[in-house]
Amino acid sequence: MNRSKRANHFGTICEKRMARKRRFDLERASWHDARFGNGTPVEIKSTMLEHSDGQPGNFKVYREYHDKLRRAEGWYCFVVYRPHGRSGLTVLKDKMVRACDIPLLRWHGGGDHRGTDQAKISISDIF
């Protein structure tokens, strides 16, 4: 199985590492992954620096969840990583951004996935 198909595995590792580093409490909800100690929601988005086909990574954001995070005055934690071996990774960059401060998004249909529009954010738009 190639690394792109293991994105969920790598995403989970990133969530756990950021929870330790940033002192989040992990919480499984459809629209966020964690909360600060004061209850503010945080959505953790991770991507590989470069995919196996040579394409640069990007962060995928879903409109319904993004709108909910904005209304709750939540934050995104963006993480860029490089996989190594079968299951390891190195976090290269991470950054906290308020949901209301991310760059202008261009929404497009997400098909049946999560039943909402989606947008892709390039790494360079965040870092």
N, C-alpha and C positions, 0 to 999 in steps of 0.2 A: 504494500500500500504506500503510495507516495505521500510526501509531507503535506501537500495541499489537502488531501483527504483526512489528514490528522489534525486539522486546524482546531477542532474542538478540544483535543488533548492539549495542544500548546496553549490555547486560550485559557484553559483551566489552570495550567501552571502559572501563567501570567497573573491571573486573578489572585491566586494564593500569594505570590510574591509581592504584588502591590498591596494586598491587605496587610501583610507584615510590615512593609516599608512605610506605608502611609497611614497605618493604624486604622484601617477600615474594619467594620464587622461585616463579613460576607453574609449575604442574604439572598435567597433565590426568589426572584420575582420576575415576571415577564418583561418588565421595563427597566429594571436596574439590577446590579449585581451585589451592591454593598451599601452601607450607610456609614457616615461619619459618626463619631460618638454623640453628636448633638441631634442625630436623626436625619440629617440631610442625605438624600439619595445620591449614589454614585454609580454611573454606568462605566464599566471597564471595557475598552475597545483595544484589541491587539491585532497586529499584523506582522507578517514576515517582512524583513527589509526587501527581499527579492524572492519571488516565487521560483520554483524549479524550472519554469519555462523562460526565465529571464525578465519577466515583467515585474515592475516595482509593486510593492504591497500597497494596499489602501484600506481605509476603515469604512465599514458599511454601517450606515445609520438608518433606522426605520422611522418613518414620519410619526406614526401613532405614539411610539415610545419616546421619541425626541420631544414631541409636544407635551407629553405628560411630564417628562423630566424638566422641561423649561418651566411649566406651571408650578412645579414643586421646588423651583429655584435650586435644582440639582447640578451636579458636575459630571464631566467626563474625565476619565483617566485614560489617556492614550499611551499605548506601549508598542514599541518597535523591537522586534527580536530577531535573532538569527538562530535557526535550529542547528543542532549538531548531534550526530549519532542517531539512534532510533527514537529516542524520547527526550533528549536534553535540549536546552536552549540557553542562549545568553541574551539578557535584556540589554539592548543598546541604548535606548532612550525611553524616557517616560515623562509625561507632562500632564498636569491638571489644568482643565479649562472649564469655565462655567458654561453650562449648556446654552445660555443666551449669548455667549461670546464666540461660538464657533463660526467659521467662515460661512458666507451665504451658500446655501445648499440648493442644488438642482435636483428636484425630485423626479423620479420616473417610476413607472409601474414595477412592482415587485413580483408580478405573476401571482401565484397562489401562496408564495412564501410569506408567512406571517400576516397575510391579508392586508397589506398596507404598502404605500409607496416607499421607496428607498432612495438613498443617495450614497455616493462614494466620495470619500474625502482623501485626497492624496497626502502622503506623509509630509511633503513639503508645505502643504497648507497649514499644518499644525506646528511643525518644527522649523 
